[in-house]
Amino acid sequence: MKVSILYFARLREAIGLDREVVEVPRDVESVAALRRWIAGRGEPWSSAFAAAPRIRAAVGRVMADDSTALQEGAEVAFFPPVTGG
């Protein structure tokens, strides 16, 4: 299945990409599985995801949790939590 992955803030800086389209294995069916698969790709992904353990996700521009299912062509955004005032 192909998915588009968007990286924001510290993740974008650490990985050196703002987006990529990847073909994921069949068993990558949820946000949690995608997160594990990305980190398992090695550097720079493993360090970027390890350094930000509370990474948030959105699927199709809607906030998602780890159990959110993925479908062919999904757009998944990952970003660290933000603070503001």
Biopython code that builds the backbone (N, CA, C, O; Angstrom):
import numpy as np
from Bio.PDB.StructureBuilder import StructureBuilder

atoms = [
    (1, "MET", "N", (0.846, -1.163, 0.000)),
    (1, "MET", "CA", (0.000, 0.000, 0.000)),
    (1, "MET", "C", (0.900, 1.237, 0.000)),
    (1, "MET", "O", (1.900, 1.289, 0.716)),
    (2, "LYS", "N", (0.538, 2.218, -0.801)),
    (2, "LYS", "CA", (1.275, 3.475, -0.831)),
    (2, "LYS", "C", (0.605, 4.491, 0.075)),
    (2, "LYS", "O", (-0.615, 4.647, 0.064)),
    (3, "VAL", "N", (1.433, 5.185, 0.868)),
    (3, "VAL", "CA", (0.949, 6.281, 1.697)),
    (3, "VAL", "C", (1.900, 7.464, 1.555)),
    (3, "VAL", "O", (3.092, 7.299, 1.299)),
    (4, "SER", "N", (1.346, 8.651, 1.728)),
    (4, "SER", "CA", (2.148, 9.872, 1.761)),
    (4, "SER", "C", (2.386, 10.217, 3.214)),
    (4, "SER", "O", (1.452, 10.237, 4.015)),
    (5, "ILE", "N", (3.630, 10.487, 3.555)),
    (5, "ILE", "CA", (3.969, 10.837, 4.925)),
    (5, "ILE", "C", (4.498, 12.268, 4.922)),
    (5, "ILE", "O", (5.387, 12.616, 4.144)),
    (6, "LEU", "N", (3.932, 13.094, 5.809)),
    (6, "LEU", "CA", (4.371, 14.474, 5.968)),
    (6, "LEU", "C", (5.053, 14.605, 7.323)),
    (6, "LEU", "O", (4.555, 14.088, 8.323)),
    (7, "TYR", "N", (6.184, 15.291, 7.360)),
    (7, "TYR", "CA", (6.924, 15.509, 8.599)),
    (7, "TYR", "C", (6.939, 17.005, 8.903)),
    (7, "TYR", "O", (7.162, 17.822, 8.010)),
    (8, "PHE", "N", (6.701, 17.359, 10.161)),
    (8, "PHE", "CA", (6.659, 18.757, 10.558)),
    (8, "PHE", "C", (7.631, 19.046, 11.699)),
    (8, "PHE", "O", (8.003, 18.156, 12.464)),
    (9, "ALA", "N", (8.032, 20.313, 11.792)),
    (9, "ALA", "CA", (8.843, 20.847, 12.887)),
    (9, "ALA", "C", (10.140, 20.063, 13.069)),
    (9, "ALA", "O", (10.880, 19.854, 12.108)),
    (10, "ARG", "N", (10.417, 19.631, 14.297)),
    (10, "ARG", "CA", (11.681, 18.928, 14.590)),
    (10, "ARG", "C", (11.859, 17.666, 13.769)),
    (10, "ARG", "O", (12.983, 17.307, 13.418)),
    (11, "LEU", "N", (10.764, 16.991, 13.462)),
    (11, "LEU", "CA", (10.877, 15.776, 12.649)),
    (11, "LEU", "C", (11.397, 16.105, 11.254)),
    (11, "LEU", "O", (12.280, 15.421, 10.738)),
    (12, "ARG", "N", (10.852, 17.141, 10.655)),
    (12, "ARG", "CA", (11.295, 17.555, 9.315)),
    (12, "ARG", "C", (12.779, 17.901, 9.333)),
    (12, "ARG", "O", (13.523, 17.521, 8.429)),
    (13, "GLU", "N", (13.204, 18.619, 10.360)),
    (13, "GLU", "CA", (14.612, 18.998, 10.466)),
    (13, "GLU", "C", (15.507, 17.778, 10.659)),
    (13, "GLU", "O", (16.563, 17.681, 10.033)),
    (14, "ALA", "N", (15.102, 16.860, 11.509)),
    (14, "ALA", "CA", (15.921, 15.679, 11.807)),
    (14, "ALA", "C", (16.002, 14.725, 10.618)),
    (14, "ALA", "O", (17.053, 14.138, 10.359)),
    (15, "ILE", "N", (14.904, 14.574, 9.905)),
    (15, "ILE", "CA", (14.854, 13.624, 8.795)),
    (15, "ILE", "C", (15.383, 14.241, 7.508)),
    (15, "ILE", "O", (15.935, 13.545, 6.656)),
    (16, "GLY", "N", (15.211, 15.549, 7.373)),
    (16, "GLY", "CA", (15.686, 16.231, 6.171)),
    (16, "GLY", "C", (14.698, 16.175, 5.016)),
    (16, "GLY", "O", (15.050, 16.468, 3.873)),
    (17, "LEU", "N", (13.468, 15.800, 5.315)),
    (17, "LEU", "CA", (12.403, 15.740, 4.307)),
    (17, "LEU", "C", (11.145, 16.363, 4.900)),
    (17, "LEU", "O", (10.909, 16.287, 6.106)),
    (18, "ASP", "N", (10.351, 16.975, 4.046)),
    (18, "ASP", "CA", (9.056, 17.431, 4.535)),
    (18, "ASP", "C", (7.949, 16.455, 4.153)),
    (18, "ASP", "O", (6.879, 16.460, 4.761)),
    (19, "ARG", "N", (8.203, 15.616, 3.145)),
    (19, "ARG", "CA", (7.219, 14.609, 2.744)),
    (19, "ARG", "C", (7.904, 13.511, 1.955)),
    (19, "ARG", "O", (8.977, 13.709, 1.385)),
    (20, "GLU", "N", (7.272, 12.359, 1.932)),
    (20, "GLU", "CA", (7.712, 11.258, 1.085)),
    (20, "GLU", "C", (6.529, 10.337, 0.835)),
    (20, "GLU", "O", (5.615, 10.240, 1.654)),
    (21, "VAL", "N", (6.557, 9.673, -0.289)),
    (21, "VAL", "CA", (5.557, 8.662, -0.615)),
    (21, "VAL", "C", (6.267, 7.320, -0.523)),
    (21, "VAL", "O", (7.304, 7.108, -1.153)),
    (22, "VAL", "N", (5.698, 6.415, 0.270)),
    (22, "VAL", "CA", (6.339, 5.125, 0.503)),
    (22, "VAL", "C", (5.367, 3.988, 0.245)),
    (22, "VAL", "O", (4.150, 4.145, 0.346)),
    (23, "GLU", "N", (5.930, 2.857, -0.084)),
    (23, "GLU", "CA", (5.180, 1.603, -0.198)),
    (23, "GLU", "C", (5.419, 0.850, 1.102)),
    (23, "GLU", "O", (6.553, 0.480, 1.404)),
    (24, "VAL", "N", (4.369, 0.622, 1.869)),
    (24, "VAL", "CA", (4.528, -0.056, 3.154)),
    (24, "VAL", "C", (4.080, -1.517, 3.033)),
    (24, "VAL", "O", (3.257, -1.852, 2.181)),
    (25, "PRO", "N", (4.628, -2.378, 3.892)),
    (25, "PRO", "CA", (4.216, -3.787, 3.878)),
    (25, "PRO", "C", (2.736, -3.943, 4.232)),
    (25, "PRO", "O", (2.132, -3.049, 4.825)),
    (26, "ARG", "N", (2.171, -5.071, 3.867)),
    (26, "ARG", "CA", (0.747, -5.344, 4.110)),
    (26, "ARG", "C", (0.354, -5.254, 5.576)),
    (26, "ARG", "O", (-0.772, -4.867, 5.889)),
    (27, "ASP", "N", (1.265, -5.604, 6.481)),
    (27, "ASP", "CA", (0.918, -5.613, 7.897)),
    (27, "ASP", "C", (0.910, -4.225, 8.526)),
    (27, "ASP", "O", (0.586, -4.093, 9.707)),
    (28, "VAL", "N", (1.255, -3.200, 7.780)),
    (28, "VAL", "CA", (1.199, -1.821, 8.280)),
    (28, "VAL", "C", (-0.212, -1.299, 7.991)),
    (28, "VAL", "O", (-0.487, -0.739, 6.930)),
    (29, "GLU", "N", (-1.091, -1.504, 8.973)),
    (29, "GLU", "CA", (-2.504, -1.184, 8.774)),
    (29, "GLU", "C", (-3.021, -0.068, 9.667)),
    (29, "GLU", "O", (-4.178, 0.334, 9.544)),
    (30, "SER", "N", (-2.171, 0.444, 10.574)),
    (30, "SER", "CA", (-2.614, 1.474, 11.514)),
    (30, "SER", "C", (-1.510, 2.514, 11.688)),
    (30, "SER", "O", (-0.378, 2.326, 11.242)),
    (31, "VAL", "N", (-1.865, 3.606, 12.342)),
    (31, "VAL", "CA", (-0.873, 4.648, 12.625)),
    (31, "VAL", "C", (0.262, 4.080, 13.477)),
    (31, "VAL", "O", (1.428, 4.377, 13.215)),
    (32, "ALA", "N", (-0.052, 3.275, 14.485)),
    (32, "ALA", "CA", (0.991, 2.694, 15.335)),
    (32, "ALA", "C", (1.933, 1.817, 14.528)),
    (32, "ALA", "O", (3.149, 1.883, 14.710)),
    (33, "ALA", "N", (1.387, 1.000, 13.642)),
    (33, "ALA", "CA", (2.225, 0.127, 12.816)),
    (33, "ALA", "C", (3.086, 0.950, 11.867)),
    (33, "ALA", "O", (4.242, 0.604, 11.623)),
    (34, "LEU", "N", (2.535, 2.039, 11.329)),
    (34, "LEU", "CA", (3.319, 2.904, 10.450)),
    (34, "LEU", "C", (4.445, 3.567, 11.219)),
    (34, "LEU", "O", (5.569, 3.656, 10.723)),
    (35, "ARG", "N", (4.158, 4.028, 12.413)),
    (35, "ARG", "CA", (5.177, 4.653, 13.260)),
    (35, "ARG", "C", (6.331, 3.671, 13.517)),
    (35, "ARG", "O", (7.499, 4.042, 13.402)),
    (36, "ARG", "N", (6.001, 2.426, 13.864)),
    (36, "ARG", "CA", (7.043, 1.407, 14.107)),
    (36, "ARG", "C", (7.830, 1.129, 12.832)),
    (36, "ARG", "O", (9.055, 1.010, 12.872)),
    (37, "TRP", "N", (7.138, 1.024, 11.707)),
    (37, "TRP", "CA", (7.800, 0.739, 10.432)),
    (37, "TRP", "C", (8.752, 1.870, 10.066)),
    (37, "TRP", "O", (9.877, 1.615, 9.636)),
    (38, "ILE", "N", (8.322, 3.104, 10.231)),
    (38, "ILE", "CA", (9.187, 4.256, 9.923)),
    (38, "ILE", "C", (10.435, 4.218, 10.787)),
    (38, "ILE", "O", (11.547, 4.331, 10.271)),
    (39, "ALA", "N", (10.267, 4.060, 12.094)),
    (39, "ALA", "CA", (11.418, 4.039, 13.003)),
    (39, "ALA", "C", (12.343, 2.870, 12.683)),
    (39, "ALA", "O", (13.554, 2.971, 12.884)),
    (40, "GLY", "N", (11.797, 1.768, 12.191)),
    (40, "GLY", "CA", (12.596, 0.594, 11.861)),
    (40, "GLY", "C", (13.380, 0.717, 10.568)),
    (40, "GLY", "O", (14.149, -0.181, 10.223)),
    (41, "ARG", "N", (13.197, 1.813, 9.851)),
    (41, "ARG", "CA", (13.912, 2.012, 8.589)),
    (41, "ARG", "C", (15.372, 2.400, 8.817)),
    (41, "ARG", "O", (16.149, 2.451, 7.863)),
    (42, "GLY", "N", (15.748, 2.669, 10.043)),
    (42, "GLY", "CA", (17.124, 3.085, 10.324)),
    (42, "GLY", "C", (17.222, 4.596, 10.380)),
    (42, "GLY", "O", (16.222, 5.301, 10.515)),
    (43, "GLU", "N", (18.441, 5.073, 10.275)),
    (43, "GLU", "CA", (18.679, 6.519, 10.361)),
    (43, "GLU", "C", (18.273, 7.213, 9.074)),
    (43, "GLU", "O", (18.422, 6.640, 7.994)),
    (44, "PRO", "N", (17.774, 8.408, 9.163)),
    (44, "PRO", "CA", (17.586, 9.273, 10.331)),
    (44, "PRO", "C", (16.238, 9.090, 11.022)),
    (44, "PRO", "O", (15.965, 9.746, 12.028)),
    (45, "TRP", "N", (15.391, 8.204, 10.491)),
    (45, "TRP", "CA", (14.042, 8.042, 11.026)),
    (45, "TRP", "C", (14.036, 7.523, 12.461)),
    (45, "TRP", "O", (13.278, 8.015, 13.297)),
    (46, "SER", "N", (14.881, 6.527, 12.751)),
    (46, "SER", "CA", (14.857, 5.939, 14.097)),
    (46, "SER", "C", (15.201, 6.979, 15.158)),
    (46, "SER", "O", (14.533, 7.039, 16.190)),
    (47, "SER", "N", (16.212, 7.786, 14.934)),
    (47, "SER", "CA", (16.577, 8.825, 15.906)),
    (47, "SER", "C", (15.505, 9.892, 16.016)),
    (47, "SER", "O", (15.184, 10.340, 17.117)),
    (48, "ALA", "N", (14.952, 10.300, 14.893)),
    (48, "ALA", "CA", (13.932, 11.353, 14.906)),
    (48, "ALA", "C", (12.706, 10.919, 15.704)),
    (48, "ALA", "O", (12.162, 11.705, 16.480)),
    (49, "PHE", "N", (12.270, 9.686, 15.522)),
    (49, "PHE", "CA", (11.082, 9.221, 16.231)),
    (49, "PHE", "C", (11.393, 8.869, 17.683)),
    (49, "PHE", "O", (10.516, 8.988, 18.539)),
    (50, "ALA", "N", (12.610, 8.443, 17.978)),
    (50, "ALA", "CA", (12.995, 8.152, 19.364)),
    (50, "ALA", "C", (13.138, 9.435, 20.166)),
    (50, "ALA", "O", (12.846, 9.455, 21.362)),
    (51, "ALA", "N", (13.585, 10.505, 19.519)),
    (51, "ALA", "CA", (13.813, 11.774, 20.203)),
    (51, "ALA", "C", (12.509, 12.491, 20.534)),
    (51, "ALA", "O", (12.495, 13.382, 21.383)),
    (52, "ALA", "N", (11.449, 12.126, 19.897)),
    (52, "ALA", "CA", (10.153, 12.768, 20.126)),
    (52, "ALA", "C", (9.099, 11.700, 20.411)),
    (52, "ALA", "O", (8.279, 11.393, 19.546)),
    (53, "PRO", "N", (9.117, 11.131, 21.622)),
    (53, "PRO", "CA", (8.226, 10.007, 21.916)),
    (53, "PRO", "C", (6.739, 10.343, 21.895)),
    (53, "PRO", "O", (5.911, 9.438, 21.790)),
    (54, "ARG", "N", (6.386, 11.606, 21.992)),
    (54, "ARG", "CA", (4.973, 11.979, 22.010)),
    (54, "ARG", "C", (4.536, 12.559, 20.667)),
    (54, "ARG", "O", (3.791, 13.539, 20.626)),
    (55, "ILE", "N", (4.979, 11.980, 19.608)),
    (55, "ILE", "CA", (4.649, 12.447, 18.268)),
    (55, "ILE", "C", (3.152, 12.278, 18.014)),
    (55, "ILE", "O", (2.586, 11.210, 18.246)),
    (56, "ARG", "N", (2.533, 13.334, 17.540)),
    (56, "ARG", "CA", (1.115, 13.306, 17.187)),
    (56, "ARG", "C", (0.976, 12.915, 15.721)),
    (56, "ARG", "O", (1.928, 13.022, 14.949)),
    (57, "ALA", "N", (-0.203, 12.467, 15.347)),
    (57, "ALA", "CA", (-0.447, 12.072, 13.959)),
    (57, "ALA", "C", (-1.807, 12.577, 13.506)),
    (57, "ALA", "O", (-2.730, 12.759, 14.300)),
    (58, "ALA", "N", (-1.897, 12.795, 12.206)),
    (58, "ALA", "CA", (-3.171, 13.119, 11.566)),
    (58, "ALA", "C", (-3.256, 12.281, 10.296)),
    (58, "ALA", "O", (-2.263, 12.103, 9.591)),
    (59, "VAL", "N", (-4.426, 11.779, 10.016)),
    (59, "VAL", "CA", (-4.661, 11.009, 8.791)),
    (59, "VAL", "C", (-5.739, 11.762, 8.006)),
    (59, "VAL", "O", (-6.850, 11.979, 8.491)),
    (60, "GLY", "N", (-5.386, 12.144, 6.808)),
    (60, "GLY", "CA", (-6.343, 12.914, 6.015)),
    (60, "GLY", "C", (-6.719, 14.224, 6.668)),
    (60, "GLY", "O", (-7.865, 14.663, 6.567)),
    (61, "ARG", "N", (-5.761, 14.859, 7.342)),
    (61, "ARG", "CA", (-5.941, 16.158, 8.008)),
    (61, "ARG", "C", (-6.881, 16.120, 9.205)),
    (61, "ARG", "O", (-7.412, 17.149, 9.621)),
    (62, "VAL", "N", (-7.084, 14.921, 9.757)),
    (62, "VAL", "CA", (-7.894, 14.750, 10.954)),
    (62, "VAL", "C", (-7.020, 14.091, 12.009)),
    (62, "VAL", "O", (-6.367, 13.086, 11.733)),
    (63, "MET", "N", (-7.001, 14.650, 13.221)),
    (63, "MET", "CA", (-6.185, 14.075, 14.289)),
    (63, "MET", "C", (-6.508, 12.588, 14.433)),
    (63, "MET", "O", (-7.666, 12.175, 14.360)),
    (64, "ALA", "N", (-5.467, 11.808, 14.636)),
    (64, "ALA", "CA", (-5.621, 10.354, 14.691)),
    (64, "ALA", "C", (-4.906, 9.794, 15.907)),
    (64, "ALA", "O", (-3.951, 10.388, 16.405)),
    (65, "ASP", "N", (-5.370, 8.655, 16.378)),
    (65, "ASP", "CA", (-4.641, 7.959, 17.432)),
    (65, "ASP", "C", (-3.962, 6.737, 16.829)),
    (65, "ASP", "O", (-4.084, 6.468, 15.634)),
    (66, "ASP", "N", (-3.253, 6.010, 17.662)),
    (66, "ASP", "CA", (-2.471, 4.876, 17.160)),
    (66, "ASP", "C", (-3.326, 3.791, 16.501)),
    (66, "ASP", "O", (-2.831, 3.050, 15.651)),
    (67, "SER", "N", (-4.579, 3.692, 16.874)),
    (67, "SER", "CA", (-5.428, 2.634, 16.312)),
    (67, "SER", "C", (-6.086, 3.031, 14.991)),
    (67, "SER", "O", (-6.756, 2.205, 14.371)),
    (68, "THR", "N", (-5.911, 4.268, 14.551)),
    (68, "THR", "CA", (-6.539, 4.722, 13.301)),
    (68, "THR", "C", (-6.031, 3.887, 12.134)),
    (68, "THR", "O", (-4.826, 3.730, 11.938)),
    (69, "ALA", "N", (-6.970, 3.356, 11.368)),
    (69, "ALA", "CA", (-6.629, 2.504, 10.232)),
    (69, "ALA", "C", (-6.131, 3.325, 9.051)),
    (69, "ALA", "O", (-6.535, 4.472, 8.855)),
    (70, "LEU", "N", (-5.247, 2.714, 8.269)),
    (70, "LEU", "CA", (-4.718, 3.345, 7.063)),
    (70, "LEU", "C", (-5.318, 2.669, 5.837)),
    (70, "LEU", "O", (-5.641, 1.481, 5.853)),
    (71, "GLN", "N", (-5.458, 3.447, 4.789)),
    (71, "GLN", "CA", (-5.948, 2.921, 3.522)),
    (71, "GLN", "C", (-5.009, 3.353, 2.409)),
    (71, "GLN", "O", (-4.227, 4.288, 2.581)),
    (72, "GLU", "N", (-5.081, 2.689, 1.287)),
    (72, "GLU", "CA", (-4.286, 3.038, 0.110)),
    (72, "GLU", "C", (-4.411, 4.530, -0.174)),
    (72, "GLU", "O", (-5.516, 5.072, -0.214)),
    (73, "GLY", "N", (-3.274, 5.188, -0.370)),
    (73, "GLY", "CA", (-3.262, 6.603, -0.714)),
    (73, "GLY", "C", (-3.430, 7.539, 0.459)),
    (73, "GLY", "O", (-3.554, 8.748, 0.264)),
    (74, "ALA", "N", (-3.437, 7.016, 1.679)),
    (74, "ALA", "CA", (-3.624, 7.866, 2.855)),
    (74, "ALA", "C", (-2.511, 8.905, 2.954)),
    (74, "ALA", "O", (-1.370, 8.651, 2.566)),
    (75, "GLU", "N", (-2.859, 10.072, 3.476)),
    (75, "GLU", "CA", (-1.874, 11.103, 3.798)),
    (75, "GLU", "C", (-1.766, 11.146, 5.317)),
    (75, "GLU", "O", (-2.734, 11.463, 6.007)),
    (76, "VAL", "N", (-0.576, 10.825, 5.833)),
    (76, "VAL", "CA", (-0.349, 10.758, 7.264)),
    (76, "VAL", "C", (0.678, 11.810, 7.634)),
    (76, "VAL", "O", (1.789, 11.823, 7.102)),
    (77, "ALA", "N", (0.302, 12.692, 8.550)),
    (77, "ALA", "CA", (1.212, 13.743, 9.018)),
    (77, "ALA", "C", (1.673, 13.405, 10.425)),
    (77, "ALA", "O", (0.877, 13.003, 11.274)),
    (78, "PHE", "N", (2.966, 13.572, 10.660)),
    (78, "PHE", "CA", (3.535, 13.376, 11.995)),
    (78, "PHE", "C", (4.146, 14.687, 12.459)),
    (78, "PHE", "O", (4.840, 15.361, 11.698)),
    (79, "PHE", "N", (3.885, 15.049, 13.714)),
    (79, "PHE", "CA", (4.437, 16.278, 14.254)),
    (79, "PHE", "C", (4.555, 16.167, 15.762)),
    (79, "PHE", "O", (3.737, 15.515, 16.410)),
    (80, "PRO", "N", (5.585, 16.810, 16.324)),
    (80, "PRO", "CA", (5.735, 16.790, 17.779)),
    (80, "PRO", "C", (4.656, 17.666, 18.412)),
    (80, "PRO", "O", (4.083, 18.532, 17.751)),
    (81, "PRO", "N", (4.384, 17.435, 19.698)),
    (81, "PRO", "CA", (3.388, 18.274, 20.366)),
    (81, "PRO", "C", (3.850, 19.729, 20.359)),
    (81, "PRO", "O", (5.046, 20.015, 20.412)),
    (82, "VAL", "N", (2.909, 20.614, 20.296)),
    (82, "VAL", "CA", (3.242, 22.041, 20.253)),
    (82, "VAL", "C", (2.787, 22.713, 21.541)),
    (82, "VAL", "O", (1.820, 22.300, 22.182)),
    (83, "THR", "N", (3.498, 23.730, 21.883)),
    (83, "THR", "CA", (3.087, 24.547, 23.033)),
    (83, "THR", "C", (2.844, 25.950, 22.529)),
    (83, "THR", "O", (3.370, 26.355, 21.492)),
    (84, "GLY", "N", (2.089, 26.643, 23.230)),
    (84, "GLY", "CA", (1.795, 28.013, 22.822)),
    (84, "GLY", "C", (1.316, 28.821, 23.994)),
    (84, "GLY", "O", (1.139, 28.316, 25.102)),
    (85, "GLY", "N", (1.119, 30.046, 23.731)),
    (85, "GLY", "CA", (0.657, 30.883, 24.841)),
    (85, "GLY", "C", (-0.111, 32.042, 24.318)),
    (85, "GLY", "O", (-0.587, 32.869, 25.095)),
]
sb = StructureBuilder()
sb.init_structure("model")
sb.init_model(0)
sb.init_chain("A")
sb.init_seg("    ")
for serial, (resi, resn, name, xyz) in enumerate(atoms, 1):
    if name == "N":
        sb.init_residue(resn, " ", resi, " ")
    sb.init_atom(name, np.array(xyz, "f"), 0.0, 1.0, " ", f" {name:<3s}", serial, name[0])
structure = sb.get_structure()
